[in-house]
Amino acid sequence: MRNHQVLMMNNSTRTYLREIQNKVRSSITGEKEFINENAVIDYAVKALYDLFKKQRLL
């Protein structure tokens, strides 16, 4: 049995996640780019990390 963490976030953040998940499509296949909200979060954190590294904040 897996332990699931409950991620608490405000309503507007959850709305942004759903909108990104539902509207962003792959330019190659036309399918949804993100299979779930966690995929959106993973991508966003990686992009933010890369940006901070580039700006030498990390």
N, C-alpha and C positions, 0 to 999 in steps of 0.2 A: 504494500500500500504506500502510495506516495504522499508526502506532505505537501500541501498547496499553501503558498503564501497568499494572503489577501492583500492586494495592492489598493490602498486607499488613495483616491485622487478626486479632485473637484469635478463637477459636472461638465464644465467647459472643456477640460482636458480630455475627458472621456468622449465628448462630442467630436473633438478634433481627431482623436484616434479612429473613431468609427468612420468619419468622413474620409480620412486618408485611406483607410483600409478598403472602403467601398468604391472610391472614385479613381484611385491610382491604378493604371493598367500598364502591363508590360508592353513596350513598344514593338516587341517581336511577336508575341503570341496573342496579345489583346486580352489575356486573362488577368485577373486581379494579381497585382504585384505582391501583396501581403496576404497570407492565409488567415492571420488572426491579429488581434491587437498586440500580442507579444512580439510578433514579427515587426510591427511598426516601431515599437519601443526599442527593440534591438538595433534596428537600422538608425533610428534617431540618436541613440546614445553613441553608436559608433561614429556617426557623422559629426556629432558635437565633440567627441574625443579627438578626432582627426583635425577639426578646426582649431581646438585649443592647442594641440601639438604644433600645428603650423604657425600659430601666433606666439608660440613659445610661452604659453601660460602654464603648460605642464612640462 
